[in-house]
Amino acid sequence: MKKEECKNSVANVPAEKPDTWRCRNCGSQAVQQRAWVNVNTGEVESFIDGGRDDYWCEACEQYGYPVRESELNSRAL
């Protein structure tokens, strides 16, 4: 599936970047973002970034904004 570049999306972060997005609640990387997907091609048309309910963590099964790993680590110190 081809992902569209979206400047306002957390999905726009290169995969090789070490400062990954994590769940604010549990710290998991299993965070998902809602998107509009073309049902015929499976292609992501755009990402939805309207509020905390647009992000879901599979690990803790809660909605919430993701945070950068570095931010999560700085809170723990």
C-alpha positions as CSV (number, residue, x, y, z in Angstrom):
1,M,0.0,0.0,0.0
2,K,1.4,3.4,-1.0
3,K,1.4,6.1,1.7
4,E,0.8,9.6,0.8
5,E,3.1,12.3,2.1
6,C,1.1,14.4,4.6
7,K,2.9,17.3,6.4
8,N,0.4,17.3,9.3
9,S,0.7,13.5,9.9
10,V,2.7,11.6,12.4
11,A,3.1,9.0,9.6
12,N,5.3,11.5,7.7
13,V,8.3,10.6,9.9
14,P,11.0,8.5,8.1
15,A,11.1,4.9,9.3
16,E,14.9,5.1,10.0
17,K,14.5,8.0,12.4
18,P,15.2,6.8,15.9
19,D,12.9,9.2,17.7
20,T,9.7,7.2,17.0
21,W,6.2,8.0,17.9
22,R,4.9,6.2,21.1
23,C,1.7,5.9,23.0
24,R,1.4,8.7,25.6
25,N,-0.4,6.3,28.0
26,C,1.7,3.1,27.9
27,G,4.8,3.9,25.8
28,S,4.1,1.3,23.0
29,Q,5.0,1.9,19.4
30,A,1.7,0.2,18.3
31,V,0.0,3.6,17.7
32,Q,-2.3,3.9,14.7
33,Q,-3.8,7.0,13.0
34,R,-7.1,7.2,11.1
35,A,-6.9,7.8,7.4
36,W,-9.1,8.1,4.3
37,V,-8.3,5.0,2.1
38,N,-9.4,4.5,-1.5
39,V,-11.5,1.3,-1.3
40,N,-10.7,0.3,-4.9
41,T,-6.9,0.8,-4.7
42,G,-6.1,0.5,-1.0
43,E,-4.1,3.7,-1.4
44,V,-4.1,6.2,1.5
45,E,-5.6,9.4,0.3
46,S,-5.0,11.5,3.4
47,F,-4.6,11.2,7.1
48,I,-7.1,12.5,9.6
49,D,-5.6,14.7,12.3
50,G,-8.5,16.4,14.0
51,G,-8.2,15.3,17.6
52,R,-7.0,12.7,20.1
53,D,-9.7,10.3,19.0
54,D,-7.9,10.0,15.6
55,Y,-5.0,8.1,17.3
56,W,-5.4,4.6,18.8
57,C,-3.0,2.4,20.7
58,E,-3.3,-1.3,20.0
59,A,-1.4,-2.2,23.2
60,C,-3.4,-0.4,25.8
61,E,-6.6,0.0,23.7
62,Q,-6.9,3.7,24.4
63,Y,-7.3,6.9,22.3
64,G,-4.8,9.7,22.7
65,Y,-2.2,11.8,21.0
66,P,1.2,10.0,20.4
67,V,4.4,11.5,21.7
68,R,8.0,11.3,20.5
69,E,10.2,8.7,22.3
70,S,12.6,11.4,23.4
71,E,9.7,13.4,25.0
72,L,8.5,10.2,26.8
73,N,12.0,9.5,28.0
74,S,12.5,13.1,29.3
75,R,9.3,12.8,31.3
76,A,10.6,9.7,33.0
77,L,13.8,11.4,34.3
